[in-house]
Amino acid sequence: MTDTQTEITSELLKSWGHTPSPAFGKALAEGQAALTAGYDLEQIRAKLQRLVPPPALPTLPLHGVGEIPFHVNIDAQDADEVKNVEDVKNTMTMVMRTPTVVSGAIMPDACPAGPIGTIPVGGVVAARNALHPGMHSADICCSVMLSNLGDADPKAVLDAAQSITHFGPGGRKQGQRFTVSQKLIDAFAANPFLNSQKMRRMMVEHMGTQGDGNHFLFVGKSRATGDTCMITHHGSRGPGAVLYKYGMEVAEKFRKKLSPETLKQNAWIPADTQEGRDYWDALQLIRKWTKVNHSGLHQATADAIGAGVKDRFWNEHNFVFKREDVYYHGKGATPAWNDYASDATGLTLIPLNMSEPVLVVRGKDRDHGLGFSPHGAGRNYSRSEHKRRKVGITPEQLLMAETAGLDIRFHAGPVDASELPSSYKCADTVVEQIKKYDLAEITDYIDPFGCIMAGDCPPPWMSRKARKGRR
């Protein structure tokens, strides 16, 4: 290579780090034009540097079975629990083979959440330089918020909340929508993962909604103060589901290049890529949207009854958290260190079931929990199995037997038996194991007055006959 060179050749470009790619022909053409215009070779090399492709990311092999251990913070006391714990351990063992994973843990409320190799509910997975969308799931930032409403009448709170909140598929109709700030709308529009037309529509329509399934609005009394407290449980709704879809699509592209052997549900986005940085920022914006969603419902309810708010705090349990250079994925697991987020108060919430108190806890940041505590009671078997075991007993009979004295309402109308207390793990067992494994300090109990459950809310497009068959 000399300064008297009369042609920019492929061999010359390769010596400068260019490799065959869509930009290679452009580099040849631009280089030749620059040479003809009188640029010297060093100037041309600098000019074309932007067209040099980044170095290929290395292909990563799976970890061996058992190579990366995980902490077990759960016991089994009967046949159902033995089967559940065995299934959780089996699926977690496969999750730990993912090349990015450096550690893991399972909580006392752990239960399987999909095919083997899928992070379980109550699972925590630590990964280096990797964001795994499948490990926070489609219900990104599923979370709980508490508002202390002082001496407000709990029935008045529940009645007002029922008239204000929105459960079920879809969003609010025009004229019934909550306000979304222009600042948040603009921030969504500036992020590549959040700027789709569908996302812009959903972030407005789904504000002030709580979804379906096990999401709820709970009203109870603090044992410590006697104050009335309102607690909501839901995630990021449509915006979170759309972000999850886009994130999985990008992660799958990386999986095919970096680790084709990795299970699709454990695909990842390298955190140090532009896609990784954009996805991390998108997660933080979804978190902001979700917090506003909770807060709007709480404030609207307080305003409706003229109640003041003495205190309010919240925490998520389906999210990704960063500590130093490691990303902690909690799937149904609650962060248990004080500064996990800028708005962390040191207190978090652990709901158990509709007939039991919501626990107010202070996390203990234990190494064997990777800094997490449980998010609830979990299940030992599926919703359908619970219904099978209760054949011959109507949902209404179960409700009366299991929630006597409480004001329990199902937003969809019919009682969803799969959300009744008997469908969940024994609350006392979960509390005992929180104490045994020293995962959190219980500072208060919010004893139940009543709640509104989403329950089985069929989508509006489903026929009346099909809806009836679901119940």
N, C-alpha and C positions, 0 to 999 in steps of 0.2 A: 504494500500500500504506500503510495507516494503522493505528494501534492501535485504531480504532473498527470495524475490519473484522469483519463478522458471519459470514463463511464462509471456510473454507480451500479455495481453488480450485486447479484444475490449473495455471492460469497462474501463480499465486503459488508453487506448488511448483517449477515449471520455473525461475522467477526465482531460486530458492534452489539450483539445480543438480540437482534431481531430473529424471530422464528416464524415459520409459515403460519399465517393467520389472515383474517380479513383485512388487516391493516398493512400486510406485507407489500401488496401491490401499490398501495398509496405511498408507502415509504420509498419504494423504487422511483415512482413518478416524481414525488416532491424532491427527492435527492438529486435526480438527474436535472430537474429544472433549476435547482439551486447551483449545481455545478456549472451549468450553462450560463447562469447569471453572474458567475465569477466568485462564488463563495469558495473558501478553502475547505479541506476535508474536516478539520476540527469544527468549523462553524456548521457544516452540514450535519455532522454527527450530533452536535448539540441541538440543532433544529429538529432532528428526527427522534430525539430521545423520548418525546411524549408518545411515540408510536411503538416503543419497545414494550411487549406484553409483560405483565408481572410474572415473577417466577412461579412455576407450577407448585401448587400445594402438595405436600407429600401424601401418599396413600397410607392409611393407618390400618394395621391389623386389629382384629378383635382381641380383647384380653382373654386369657384362658379362664375356664370355669373355676371359680374360687380364687382367682389371682387377686382381685380387688374385693376385700371383705366388706360387709356392712354390719352396722350395729342393730341389734334386735331389742326393742323396748316393749315387748308384748308377751303375755303369757296365755296359755290355753287351759281352761278349767272344765270343759265338757267336750263332747264329741264334735259339736258344730264348731267350736272354737279351735279344736285340734285341726280339723279339716281346713278352716279358714287360714290359720297360721301357716300350715304346710303350703297352701296355695300361694300365699303372700311371699313366703321365702323362695318358692320355686320361680315365681315371676321376677322377683328382685334379683335372684342369681343371674338370670339372663340379662336384665337391665345392666348389671355391673360389668358385662362383657363389652359394652360400648367403649370405643377407644378413648374418648375424651374423659371418661369418668374416673374420679380419684377417690371417692368415698360415697357412702350411703347410709341410710338409717330408716327404720320403720317404727312408727308410733303405736301406742296402745289401741288406737282406733283403726288400724290398718285392715284393708280388705281389697281383693282384686278389682281392677277397673277395666279389664279388657283381655285380649289374647295374651298368652304367656309371653313375657318379655316387655310388657307394658308396665310403666311405673304404677304401683298400687295407690289407691287412696291411703293417706297416712304414710306416704313415702317421701323421702328426701334424697335427692341425688346431687352431689357436688361434681362439677365438671370444670376443666380448665380451658379457657379461651373458647367456650362453646355455649351457644344458646339453643336449647332443645325445645321447640314449640310443643311437641307432644308431651313434654313433661310438666307443662303447666295446664295443658288441655284446652279445649275450646272455650271453657268457662273461665277465661282469663280474669284474674283479680276477683274471683268469688270471695266475698268478704262479709264482715259483720260490723255494724255500727250501733253504739249505744248513746242515747240521749237521756240524761237525768232531768225529769220534768217536775221535780220537787213534790209538792203535795197534790198534784193533779189526780183527779178521779180516774182510776184505771179503765173503768168501763167507758167513760167519756173519751179517753184516749183511743181505745179500740174502735169505738163507733166512728170517731172522726177519721181514723186511719183507714177504716174500711171504705169510707166514702171518697177517699183521696187516692189510695194506692191503686196499682194496676198490675194484675197477674195475667199469665197466659201468653200465648204466642203473639208476635206482632207488636206494634207500638200504639201510641195514642192517636186518636183522630184529630184532625184539624180543629182548633178551637178548644182542645183539652190538653194541649201540650205544655210542658214545662220549658222555661227559657234556657237556652244554651248561650253562653257568652260568646261574643264575636271573637274575642282573643283566643278562646279554645278552638273555635271553628277555623280560624286562620292557622293555628298551630297544626291542626290535623291536615289542612290543605298543603302545608309545607313539608310534610313527611311522605316519602314515596310509598310507604305501606298504608297510609291513611287517607290518601287524596282521591280515592275513587268516588264516583257518583253514588254508588250504593252506600259507601261509608258515610258520606255527607248526609244522605237521607236518614240513615239509621241513627246517627248520633243525635238527631233532632227528635225523630219519632219515638225512640226508645228511652229518652230521658224521662224519669219518673215512672219507670216500669220495673217489675221484679222477676218476671219469667215464670217458670213452672217447676214441677218436681218438688224437691225438698226445700225450696226457698220459702221464706216466711216473714211475717211481722209479728213480733212477740211483745207482750206487755206484762210486766211483773213488778214486784216490790223488792227493793234492796234490804237484805237482812241487816246490813251494817247501819243504815240510816232510816229505813222505812220509806224512802222516796220511791215514787213511781218512775219506772224506766221503760223506754221503748227501744226495741232492738230489731234491726232489719238484717236479713240475710239474702244476698243475691250478688251477681257478678256484673260483668260489663255488657251483657245482653248481645244484641246484634253486632255492635262495633267490635266487641271482643271476638265473636265468632268469625267475623270477616277477617280480622287481623290474623287469627289462628290459621285460617285457610291459606292466606297469602304467605304466611310464615312457613307453613308446611311445604308449600310449593317451592319456595326458595331453598329450604333445607333439603328437599329431595334432590334438587340439582347438585348441591354440594355432596350429598351422600353418594350419588352415582360416581362422582369423581374421586372422593376421598376414601370412602369405605363402603363399597357395594355389599359387603357381607353384613353390615349393620342393619338391624331391623328397621323397616320404614318408619315405624312409630317413634324411633329413637334418632332419626336424622337430626342434623344440627346445622346451624349457621355459625361459621367461625366469627368470634366476637371482634377480631381485629380487621375484618374486611369492612368495606363500605356498607354492604348489606347488613352485617352484624351491628354496626353502629346505628344504622337507621332503624333496625328492629328493636334495639335496646331503647332508643328514644321513643319509638312507637309504644312500647310497653309502658313507659312512664306517662305518656299522654293518655293512654287507656286507663291507667290508674287514676289520673286526675278526673277523667270523665266519670268514672265509677264512684269516686268519693263525692262528686257533685250530685250524682244521682241519689245516693243515700241521703246526703244532707238536705236535698230539696224535699224529699218525702218527710223527713223528720221535722223540718222547719214549717212546712205546710200544715202538718198535724198539730204542732205546738201552737201555731197562729190560730188555727181553727177553734181551739178551746181556750185561747188566751193564756196559755201556760208559758212561763219562763223556762229557759234551758240553763240549768245549773252547771252541767258538764256534758261534754260530748267527746267520744274517741272511737276509733275504729281500727281494724286490722284486716289484712287480706290473708288467704290461705291457699290460693292457687296462683303462684307468681314465681318470679325469679329475683333473687337478691344477690348482690355482689359484696364479697368481703375480700379485700386485697385483690388478688388476680383470679379468684375462684368464683364461679357462678353457682349459687345454690337454688335448685329447683324444688319447690315445695308443692306437692300435689295433695291437697287436703292436709296441710301441715302449717302450723302457725309460727312465725319468727319469734324467738324468745330472747333476743338481745335488745337492749334499750334503744340503740341508735340505728336500727335496721332501716329507718327512713327518717327524713327530716321532720315529719309530723308524728313520729312515734312518741308515745307518752310513758312507755314502760309497762303499761297495762294492756292486756289483750283479752279476748272473749272466747270461751269454749262452750257452745250450746251442746246439749246432750239429747233431749227429746222434748216433745211438747208438754209432758207432764213432770219434767224435772227442771231444776234451776239451770240458768245460764251461769257458768263460772266466770268470775272476773279473776284473772291470774296475773302474776308477775313472773315472767320467764326467768329461767336460771342459766340459759346459755351453756348447757352441758355438752361436753365433747361427744359423749355417746349418743346425743340427739342431734349432732351437727348444728347445735344452736336453735333447735326447734322444739315445739311442744305439740300435742294433738290439736285437731280442729273441731272435734265433736265426738260422737259415740261410734260411728261406723256401723257396719252390718256384718253379720256372720254368714248370710246367704242372700240371694237375690230377692227382688220385689216379687217376682212370679212364684218363687218357692215359698215366700211368706203367705201369699194368697192361697197356694195349694194346701198349706198346713192348716189354714183356717176355714177350709171348706165346711159348710154347714152352719157357720156363724156369720151373720150379716155384718157388713162394715159398721152399721149403726149400733149393733150390739157390742161390737168390739170397742167402739168409741166410748160408749157409756161405761163399759167395764174398766177401761184403761185411763179415762180422764175425768172421773167423777169430780164434780165441784168446779171444773174449769170451763171457761167460755171459749170453746174451740169452734172455729169457723173455717170452712173450705170455700175458697173464692170461686171455684168451678161449680160449686153446688153440692154434688154427691160426695160422700165421704171416701177418701182414697185410703184404703186399708194399709197400703204399702208405706204410708207415712205415719202410721200410728206407733206408739212406743214399742210394741212387741216386735216390730220389724227391725228394730235397732239392737245393738249390743246392750247388755245390762249396764246402765249408767254407773252404778256403784262399782262395778268391776273396772271400768275405765278410770274412774276417780282414784281407786286404789292403786292402779298401775302408774298413774301420773305421780302419785306420792312415792311409790316403791322405787321408780326409776329417777325420782327427783328432777322431773322435767319442768315443773312450774310450782309456784307458791300460790295457793288459792287465797285471795284477799277478800272476796265477797261472793255471795250467792244471790242471784236475782230470781226469787221464787215466782212461779208462774201465776198470773191471773187468767190469761187466755192468749190465744194467738189466731192469726189468719194464715192458713196454709195455702200454698198454690195448688198442690195436689195434681191430679191427672187432668191437665187442661188441654183438650184436643184442639188442634188448629182450626180456624174458622172455615177452611175449605173442605174439611172432612164431613162426609154425609152424616145425617142424624143417626142412621142405622149403625154406621161404623163407630160413631162416638159412643153409642150405647154399648157396643161390644167391647170397648176398652175398659168398661167399668165393672 
